Amino acid sequence: MHYSILPTISTLVNEKQEKLFIKPITEGKWLGSASMSEPGTGSRLWHMISYATKNNNEYIINSFKSFCTSNNFNNFYLVPVRVSKDAKSNELSIFIVESTNKDVHIIGKWDAMGLRGTSSNPVHFKDCKVPPINLLGDTENAFPLLLMSVLPIYLLGLSTVYLGIAQKAFDAAVSHVEKKIYVNNNEKGSEIETVQRYIGEMQIKLSTIRNTIYKLAKTLNGFNLYLDQLYQANLLKKSLNKIQDDSLFIELAEIKVAACEMSIEVTNKAVQICGGTGYIRGHVVEQCYRDARAGSIMGPSDDIMKVLIGKKVLGYPFPWEI
Ligand SMILES: Cc1cc2nc3c(=O)[nH]c(=O)nc-3n(C[C@H](O)[C@H](O)[C@H](O)COP(=O)(O)OP(=O)(O)OC[C@H]3O[C@@H](n4cnc5c(N)ncnc54)[C@H](O)[C@@H]3O)c2cc1C
């Protein structure tokens, strides 16, 4: 999450904000959260409900964000909200809100099925007052910029996380069958043909996803510089449609879905291979199986991604283009 919001911040900051916000980030002193999803719209991240108002010399944010990874140990939140109560659902202002702000309230204790260390519970920005210096960029470009700067690195980042989870489960399963001996015939777990087949299937999935991630990472390299140049030259808005049509965006959406589905499949097989041992709470494959389940839910969910990809193939507009 932290890495996915950095391109937006670095593209939008002015000179004064650069000193204030970029410096502590590059020095490794500031960790950020992305506060996008809201309970009313969930994974339809293109539709914000909450808003900010301007009062004298400050902004007042009223926003309930349903999941914010790294709250409790972050230093700031990146918070997109509607420009005003009456603004359109994607006419946005993007704020940086320090976690020390007394109007920021973390709701409850994070107690999820997996990813239990992420502290991703809801955060309420209640009449949250922030100075104008915390508003990033102009409102006209905010939504396209979020799409173009957060989404690519987020989708690729998420894919790598779920590849890592699957790889960890795979390694644990391999290690398990190499040690396991069936005493009735002195057979090793790794000698069982069904196990060999599972391992082969898992290896194919892992390699395919890994190779695609590397390929896309190379293509994405330099994309943020390109964004920055477009923004500085005032060409960002004009370029939006062209960039969204870019096959790179579709490929990134595809790899997110494929990596998350692969992670569920591979961790599931790892539990199967390890038998009852893998089903015990605290075993590596048990933890990976629970962690892997989150990927397909993470917004934009796999379901939504598939619909969006289908729309693109069939020539229908995206929901935010209507
Ligand atoms: C561990 C974890 C960490 C998270 N961290 C963050 C974070 O740091 N920042 C942040 O902003 N958000 C975060 N989220 C939120 C996440 O990105 C999703 O937005 C959220 O989980 C989905 O919203 P929801 O629970 O309201 O589900 P819903 O949006 O209600 O979705 C429920 C189901 O309906 C399906 N669905 C809904 N609409 C459509 C549609 N139009 N087409 C097809 N299917 C549809 C979905 O695919 C899903 O299966 C996190 C979520 C989790 C689980």
The ligand as an SDF file (V2000), in Angstrom:
LIG
                    3D

 53 58  0  0  0  0  0  0  0  0999 V2000
   -6.8800   -7.3910    4.0970 C   0  0  0  0  0  0  0  0  0  0  0  0
   -7.4930   -6.2230    3.4010 C   0  0  0  0  0  0  0  0  0  0  0  0
   -6.7880   -5.0420    3.3220 C   0  0  0  0  0  0  0  0  0  0  0  0
   -7.3300   -3.9380    2.6770 C   0  0  0  0  0  0  0  0  0  0  0  0
   -6.6130   -2.7740    2.6490 N   0  0  0  0  0  0  0  0  0  0  0  0
   -7.1470   -1.6840    2.0640 C   0  0  0  0  0  0  0  0  0  0  0  0
   -6.4390   -0.4280    2.0550 C   0  0  0  0  0  0  0  0  0  0  0  0
   -5.3260   -0.2930    2.5770 O   0  0  0  0  0  0  0  0  0  0  0  0
   -7.0300    0.6370    1.4820 N   0  0  0  0  0  0  0  0  0  0  0  0
   -8.2560    0.5550    0.8910 C   0  0  0  0  0  0  0  0  0  0  0  0
   -8.7130    1.5610    0.3750 O   0  0  0  0  0  0  0  0  0  0  0  0
   -8.9540   -0.6130    0.8640 N   0  0  0  0  0  0  0  0  0  0  0  0
   -8.4230   -1.7220    1.4400 C   0  0  0  0  0  0  0  0  0  0  0  0
   -9.1280   -2.9140    1.4380 N   0  0  0  0  0  0  0  0  0  0  0  0
  -10.4640   -2.9580    0.8190 C   0  0  0  0  0  0  0  0  0  0  0  0
  -10.4680   -3.7250   -0.4850 C   0  0  0  0  0  0  0  0  0  0  0  0
   -9.6530   -3.0870   -1.4000 O   0  0  0  0  0  0  0  0  0  0  0  0
  -11.8830   -3.8700   -1.0960 C   0  0  0  0  0  0  0  0  0  0  0  0
  -12.3570   -2.6650   -1.5450 O   0  0  0  0  0  0  0  0  0  0  0  0
  -12.8570   -4.4040   -0.1750 C   0  0  0  0  0  0  0  0  0  0  0  0
  -12.3850   -5.5450    0.4890 O   0  0  0  0  0  0  0  0  0  0  0  0
  -14.1310   -4.7760   -0.9380 C   0  0  0  0  0  0  0  0  0  0  0  0
  -15.1660   -4.0480   -0.4610 O   0  0  0  0  0  0  0  0  0  0  0  0
  -16.3790   -4.6910    0.3110 P   0  0  0  0  0  0  0  0  0  0  0  0
  -15.8780   -5.4710    1.4490 O   0  0  0  0  0  0  0  0  0  0  0  0
  -17.3320   -3.5820    0.6060 O   0  0  0  0  0  0  0  0  0  0  0  0
  -16.9740   -5.7060   -0.7260 O   0  0  0  0  0  0  0  0  0  0  0  0
  -17.9740   -5.4360   -1.9300 P   0  0  0  0  0  0  0  0  0  0  0  0
  -17.4930   -4.3280   -2.7830 O   0  0  0  0  0  0  0  0  0  0  0  0
  -19.3670   -5.3330   -1.3880 O   0  0  0  0  0  0  0  0  0  0  0  0
  -17.8400   -6.7670   -2.7580 O   0  0  0  0  0  0  0  0  0  0  0  0
  -18.4910   -7.9810   -2.3350 C   0  0  0  0  0  0  0  0  0  0  0  0
  -18.4910   -8.9380   -3.5050 C   0  0  0  0  0  0  0  0  0  0  0  0
  -19.2830   -8.4230   -4.5600 O   0  0  0  0  0  0  0  0  0  0  0  0
  -18.5440   -8.3620   -5.7630 C   0  0  0  0  0  0  0  0  0  0  0  0
  -18.9200   -7.1860   -6.5360 N   0  0  0  0  0  0  0  0  0  0  0  0
  -19.2790   -5.9540   -6.0730 C   0  0  0  0  0  0  0  0  0  0  0  0
  -19.5310   -5.1240   -7.0900 N   0  0  0  0  0  0  0  0  0  0  0  0
  -19.3420   -5.8280   -8.2320 C   0  0  0  0  0  0  0  0  0  0  0  0
  -19.4530   -5.5280   -9.6230 C   0  0  0  0  0  0  0  0  0  0  0  0
  -19.8190   -4.3120  -10.0550 N   0  0  0  0  0  0  0  0  0  0  0  0
  -19.1540   -6.5120  -10.5160 N   0  0  0  0  0  0  0  0  0  0  0  0
  -18.8050   -7.7370  -10.0970 C   0  0  0  0  0  0  0  0  0  0  0  0
  -18.6800   -8.0870   -8.8080 N   0  0  0  0  0  0  0  0  0  0  0  0
  -18.9470   -7.1500   -7.8810 C   0  0  0  0  0  0  0  0  0  0  0  0
  -17.0820   -8.3150   -5.3330 C   0  0  0  0  0  0  0  0  0  0  0  0
  -16.2470   -8.8560   -6.2970 O   0  0  0  0  0  0  0  0  0  0  0  0
  -17.0940   -9.1660   -4.0760 C   0  0  0  0  0  0  0  0  0  0  0  0
  -16.9470  -10.5100   -4.4120 O   0  0  0  0  0  0  0  0  0  0  0  0
   -8.6120   -4.0370    2.0790 C   0  0  0  0  0  0  0  0  0  0  0  0
   -9.3170   -5.2420    2.1460 C   0  0  0  0  0  0  0  0  0  0  0  0
   -8.7840   -6.3250    2.7900 C   0  0  0  0  0  0  0  0  0  0  0  0
   -9.5670   -7.6010    2.8350 C   0  0  0  0  0  0  0  0  0  0  0  0
  1  2  1  0
  2  3  1  0
  2 52  2  0
  3  4  2  0
  4  5  1  0
  4 50  1  0
  5  6  2  0
  6  7  1  0
  6 13  1  0
  7  8  2  0
  7  9  1  0
  9 10  1  0
 10 11  2  0
 10 12  1  0
 12 13  2  0
 13 14  1  0
 14 15  1  0
 14 50  1  0
 15 16  1  0
 16 17  1  0
 16 18  1  0
 18 19  1  0
 18 20  1  0
 20 21  1  0
 20 22  1  0
 22 23  1  0
 23 24  1  0
 24 25  2  0
 24 26  1  0
 24 27  1  0
 27 28  1  0
 28 29  2  0
 28 30  1  0
 28 31  1  0
 31 32  1  0
 32 33  1  0
 33 34  1  0
 33 48  1  0
 34 35  1  0
 35 36  1  0
 35 46  1  0
 36 37  1  0
 36 45  1  0
 37 38  2  0
 38 39  1  0
 39 40  1  0
 39 45  2  0
 40 41  1  0
 40 42  2  0
 42 43  1  0
 43 44  2  0
 44 45  1  0
 46 47  1  0
 46 48  1  0
 48 49  1  0
 50 51  2  0
 51 52  1  0
 52 53  1  0
M  END
$$$$
